């Protein structure tokens, strides 16, 4: 029923674009409703600072998620994936209880 889906867009880029848009629109609206120029400028600077921090955190989160996906895709090698029954450390040992002199 539904047609082909458009290619997936980067959602964090969209969020940052909307935040940048609000950094412009909110002070204009505040000025329109009679807020002082200093108040509107302070609001714009505050929104820009919050936007910058959110952008940094989003990028860091994306890199972490990409790193986790890359680790999941690589085959793991090491002690946990050995095959066969080798001697294992710890636990009980089957065998005689002969004293060592």
N, C-alpha and C positions, 0 to 999 in steps of 0.2 A: 503494500500500500504506500509506504513512504518511499520517496525518491532517494537518489544518492545523497549522502551526507557531505557537506562541505568539509574541507580539510580542517583538522583541529588547530585552533589558534592557541597561542601562548597566553594562558589566563592571567599570569602575573603581569604581563605587558599591558593587558587590558586594564587591570586594577591600577597600575601606575598611571596610565593615560587618564583614567577617570579622576584619580587623585590630583593630577596636574591640572586638569580642567577645573576641578573644584577650587584649587588654589587661585584661580583667576576669577571664577564666577562668584564665589562667596564674598570677597571684598567689594566687588562691584554692587552686589545686592545690598551689602551693608551700607555702602555710600548712598545708594538709591533711597534707602529708608532713613537716612539722616545721621548715620554714625560718623564720627570724626574721621578725618584722613589718617590720623595717627592710629586710631583703633583699627581701621580697616587694614592698614599696613602691618600692624602687629599681628593681626589675624592671618594675613597672607604669609608672613614669615613663619608663624607657628605651624600653619598647615604645610608649608614647604618643608620644614624640619621633620614633621611627622611622616610626610611622604617619603623623604629621603631615607629615614630609618626603616620604614616598612619595605622600601625597595631593597635595601641591603639585606634585611632578614629574609625576604622572599627569594632572592638570588642564592643566599647561603643554603636555604632549605632545598631549593632545586638542585644545587650541586650535591648536597647530601643524599637526596633521593636518587640522583643519577649514579652516584658512587655505590649505593646499596644495590641498585639494579645490576650494575656491572659486576659486583661481587657475586650476586646470585647466578649470573650466567656463566661465570668461569668455573670449570671443573675443579673440585677441591682435591688436593692431594695432601697426604700427611698421615699421621698416626691413626687417626680415627677411621680411615678408609682402607686400612690394610685388610687383606684377605688371609684366610688360613687361621690356624689355631697356634699361636706362638706362646711363649712363656709370658705371663703377665705379672706385673708387680703387685704386691699386696695380696690379700685374700688367703685362702687356705691352700696348702700344697698337699697333694696326695703323695704318699710315699712312706717309707719306713721311718721310724723314729729312733734311729740309731744315734747314740751319742758320739760326738766328735772328740777325739782325744788330743 
